[in-house]
């Protein structure tokens, strides 16, 4: 999705020969081909220098990095490269995760029509027929952010990407819904984030991270629980689990710094990312966006994937102090 009006206004304000401009977001292979604004005189010089193409980069990004590393070498035809990761971004699953909303001129990797409507309104992007979004749908209206919204949500997957859960899935969903209703929590089953992983060249299980990122800003705490996990002791509330964690870490002041609670089976180096609690904080958004989502090396494969990405992230010094790892698993049992 692009904001043509904002792009035109920005170009007209530049004091340069914009016909030679190459404006993009080249740092990430998720954004380098998503949107690039080029002047009319910039295309042919790029095509004339295909020899600089890197295996893992587009020709445009390859040229940008070549001249970034070789500043003394003349750029072909005096092209003007503008690397702008604030204006051209990948959709981070939540408006609140965008560092500078007013800066955005292009946003990519959108797969859900409801999100397109939301972004169109939040970013004030004017539309033209036949792409005019309906205005009667209020899925993200102010009514949905009522003070009556619960502070805690139970979130899970409702996406069947394997036959093994076909019969068990309705029973599993019923277990989670009844638990949430019993304690007054929101119950949030998500499917679109899992379906869209095909288009992102990731295993479906990565939909969990997208779903948590998307829903987190609406609640104080999220309890993620996998489709193949259930609540056994349904009398045990999430508030009680939080109180247990508060006592374990040394009191209220110490607990205020805890933003992620996850289990690690005794004697195992790997965490259990099938059940975890995450708090709605800048820390949480940061670890999801910068610590877990960029693990391109784990997008495909047979084992761990998003679980390993989370494990590796919480071991890093900038995130580790805000994590409580429960070695005695009292709230997830298989």
N, C-alpha and C positions, 0 to 999 in steps of 0.2 A: 504494500500500500504506500503510495507516495502523495505528498502534499505539493501539488504543482504550483500553487500560489506562493507558498513559502519558498520553494526552490527559485522561482522567478524573481521574487523580491531579494533573495540573497545574492543571486547572480548579478542583478542590476546594481547592487551596492558595492561590488568588488571593483577595485581599481587595478585591473589587469586585463590582459588580452584573453577574454574568456573563451575564444575560439580554440585556444590551445590548452584549455583546462581539462584535467582528468581528476574528478572529484569522487572519492569513494571511501570505503572503510576496509583497509587492506590488512590489518593486523590478524584477523581471524579468518580461517577458511570457511567459517559459517556465514560470513558477511561479504567476502571479497567479490563474489559473483552475484550478490543479491540485488544490488542497485549501484550503478556507476553513471555519473553525469559527465558527459564528454562534449567538448566543443567540436564544431564542424571540422576544424583543422587538426584534430588530435587522432582521428581514427587511422588514417593511412600511415603515419609514422609508427604507430604501434604495430600494425600489420607488417611493416617493413623490418621489424626487429624481433621476429619470432625465435631467433637463435638464443635469446635470453630466457626462454621459457624454462621454468623449474618444474620438476615432476609433481610437486605437491601444491603448486600455485597456478593461478591463471596467468596468462601472458601480461595482463595489466599489472597485477600484483608483483609478478616477477620483475618487470621493468622498474617498478617503484622501489623494491628492495635492492635491486642491483645498484641504482643510483644513490640510495640511502647509504649503502656500504662503500660506494665509490664516489664521494662528493666532488672529487676533482675532475671527473669525467663529464663531458658535455652531454646533456640530455638531448635525445633526438628532436630536432626541429623546435628546440626551446619549449618543450612541453612543460606544463605547470601541474605537478602532482599535489593534490590536497588530500591528506589522510585525515578523515573526520569520523572517528568511532562514536562520537556523541550524537551526530546527526543522522547517521545511517546505521541502524541497529537491528539485531535479531530480537523478536518479541520475547521478553523475559517472563512471560506468563502472568504478569501483574503490572499495572500502571505504576504502582508504588516502587517497583524495582527499576524504573527508568530514572537515571541520574538527573537528566535535564529534559523534561517534557517539552518545553518551549523550543528546544534545539532540534527536535526530531523532524526530518524531512522525508525519511523513508524508513519503513519498518517491515521486516520480512519474516517468513516462516509462520504465517498465519494459516490455520487450518479449520477454524470454526467460525461460522457465520455470526454467532452471537458476539464473539470477540471483535470481529470486524466492525460491527455496529458500535460496540463500546469504544473502540479506539477512534473511530470516525468522530464520535462526539467529544471525547476527551481531548483529542488533538486538533479539533475544529477543522477537519478536512472537508472541504466542499466536494460534493459529488455531482456527477452528470449522468443523465440517462444513457444506457439502460441499467446502470450500476447503483441506482439510488436505493439506499437502505430503507427498510420500513421503519417508521417512527412510532408505530403502535405497540411495539414489543418493549416491555419494561423489565427485562431480565436483570439489568444492572442499574435500575433506577434507585432513587433515594429511598423508596419504600423498602428495598431489600437491605438497607443498612440501619434498620430500626434499632432503637435501644432495647427492644424486646428480644433481639437475637441472642441466643445462648453464647456464653464465653468459650465453650468447649465444643468441638466437633469430632465425631468419629468418622473418619474418611477411609474408603476402601475402593477396590476396583470392582466394576461390574462387567468387565470386558472378558469374554471367553475366548482365549487364544489357544486353548488345548482341550481335547475331548474329555480329559480326566475329570474336569470340574463340572461337566454338563449337568449331571444329576445332583451333585452336592451344592452347586452355587446358590440355588434358591434357599436351601436350608441354612447355608452360611450367611446369606444376606439377612434372612429372618432373625438369626441369632444376634447379629450386630444391630439391626434396627430395634429389636426389643430391648437390648441393653441400653441403647441411646435414649429411647423413650422412657425407660424406667428411671433414668437419672436426669432427664431434662436436657440432654445434649442434642445438637444437630446431627443428623445422619446424612452423610454426603457420599453416595456411590458415584464413581466417575468411570466413564468409558471412552469418551472422545480422545483423551490424551494418549490412551493406549493404541487406539486405532491409527492415530496420526504418526506413530513412530515409523511406520513403513515409509512415509515420505521423508523422514529425517534420517533414513538409513541406520536406524537403531533397533535393537531388540525391543519387543513390546513392553518388557518389564520396566524400561526407562520411563514409561508413562506415569509411573508412581511419582517420580521427581517433578515432572511437569504439573501433575495434579496438585501436589502439595504446594508448589510454588504459586499456583493459581488461586488456591482456596485460603492459604495461610493468612492473608491480610484481613480476612473477614472475622477472625476469631482470635482469642487470646492464646489458646492452646489447641493443637491438632493432635489427635491420636491416630496415626496411620496403622492399619491392620490389614495384612494381605487377605486375599480372597480365601486362601486355604487355611486361615487361622480363625479361631472362634473364641468367644468369651466363655470360660468354664465357670468361674465363680462370679456370677452376674450381680451379686450383692456388693462386690467390691467396687467402689466408685473411683473415678479418675482423680477426684480431689484427694481421696485417701492415699492414692499412689504418690501424688505430689507432696503430701504431708510426710510420707515415709521418706521421700527423697530429700525433703528439706531437713529432716532430722539427721539423715545419713551424712549430708554434706556439712553439717555444723550450725544450722540455724537459718533464720529468715534472710539475714544480710548476705550470707554465702549463697543461699539458694536463688536470690535475685539475679545472680550472675550465670545461673544454669539455664541454657536455652535448648538443650537437646538431652533427652534421656533415652538410652538405648541399652539393650541387653547384650552381654557377651557370654556364651556358654562356658562354664568352667572348663579349663584346659584347652580352650580353643582360641586361636589368634583372631578369628573372624567374628565380627559382630553379627547380630541378628537384625537385619534391616526390615524384616517382615512385620515387626511391631516396634514402633517408637513414638515418643512424645516430642513435639517441637513447639517452641514458643514463638509468637508473632513479634519478632524483633529485627532490627537492622542486621544483627549478627546472623540470624537464621537466613535472612534473604541473601546475605553475603556468601555464606558457605554453600548454599544451594546454587547460586549463580556463578561464583568464582571457584569454589572448591570441588563441586560435584559435576555440574553440567559440562564443563570443558573436557571431561575425560574421554576424548575421542578414541583412545586406545581400548576403551572398554565398551564401545557402542555395540559390538557384536562379539559372539563367542558362546561358550557353553556354560560357564560357571561364573558366579559372583556378580560381575558387571556392576550395576548401580550399588550393590552392597559393598563391593571392594572400593568403589569410588568414595563412598561415605566413610568407610573405615580409614582409608588413606588420608582423607581430608581432616578428620577429627584428631589425627595424630600430629598435625602440623601445629607449630607453636602459637600461631595467631588464633587458632580456633580451639585447641585442646582444653584450655582452662574453663571453657563454658559448657563442657560436656560431662554428664554423669553416666558412667557405664556401670550397669548393675550386673555383677558377676553371679549373684544368686537370682535366678529368674523366677520372680514371684508373680509376674503378670502375663507371661507368655509361655504356654506349655503345649508341646506337640506330642 
